[in-house]
Amino acid sequence: MIRGDGAIQQVDGLNKIINMKDHQISLYKQKDSLKDEKIENLNLIIIKKDEQYVLEKEKSENLLKELKSQRRKTFLYRVGTFIGIVSTSMLLLK
């Protein structure tokens, strides 16, 4: 009977170890799935940042075009004003 009691204790100890290892494995799996989820979230953030970068670049290009157009209009107004002043002066001097 003593030998049987020792075997039962040994089996109980091994079962406890197996349960602890199973729990440890489940924790590792949970940790792995959380890391996968974090990677997916980071990839989503990268995609959103890329989209923001493209939008900001387009906005910058559009503003630059608008600024060039505005400069052109201002230049034409100045030229027109100068021509108007010169032609008016010439007409008044005649």
Secondary structure, 3 states (H helix, E strand, C coil): CHHHHHHHHHHHHHHHHHHHHHHHHHHHHHHHHHHHHHHHHHHHHHHHHHHHHHHHHHHHHHHHHHHHHHHHHHHHHHHHHHHHHHHHHHHHHC
